Amino acid sequence: MEKKILDVRGLSCPQPVYETKKAIEHPSFDVLEVLVDTKTALENIKRLLDSRKDIQYTVEEREDYKVTLSKLMG
């Protein structure tokens, strides 16, 4: 399982959500780390992920935000 990193820091909405959606819909998606720099982008990405029942995620708050997401098995 290869973890990919998607850095959307500096992009304005809705670009971070669009890029995250594109990454999780890619056939090679297993584990993804999304780096965001605004609370708004984080909340919008969380809304996208909450609408998906096939993905689990965690959020780490540091200088920026790191959302680690993975496909649920089963």
N, C-alpha and C positions, 0 to 999 in steps of 0.2 A: 504494500500500500504506500504509494508515493504521495507525500504532502506537497501541494503546490501553494505558492504564495501569490496573492493578488493585492497589489499596493494601489489603493484608490485615494490615497492622501492627496489633497490639493485639487481634487475634482469636485465640481459643484453638482448639486442634485439636479436631475435624477441620475447622473452618470454612475455614481458608486453602486446604486441599486441595479442599474442596467448591466453593468460589468459583472456584478455578483450573480445575477440571474443567468447571464450567458455562461459563466463558468460552471454553475451547478447543473446546467442542462447539457453540458458537453459530455459525450459518452465516456470519457476517461476520468470523470470526477469520482473520487473516493474521499479524499481529505483535502480541505482547503483552508488556508489561513488568510483572512481578509484584514488588511490594515487600513483603518480609517482615522481621520483627524478631527471630525466634528461630531457632536452629539446628535445633530439632525441626521446626518448620514447613517450613524449607528442605529438610531431609532427606525429609520426607513428600511434598513437592511434587516433588522429584527422583525419588522412587520412582514417582510417578504418571507423570511424563514419560518415564522409562526404559521403562515398559510400553507406550508409544506409539511405534510405528516411523514415524509420519508427522509427527513434531515434532522439531526440533532446538532446543537451548537452550544458553545460556551463563550463568554465575553470576559476579556481581561482589560482592566482599565489601568493604563500607565500614563506616560506622557501623551500617547495617542490611545487608540482602542484596537484591540486584536480580537477578532471573532474567529474562532476555530470551529469549523463545521465538518460533519461527516455524514455519509449516507448510512441510513439504518439498514442493517442486514435483515433479510427475511422476506 
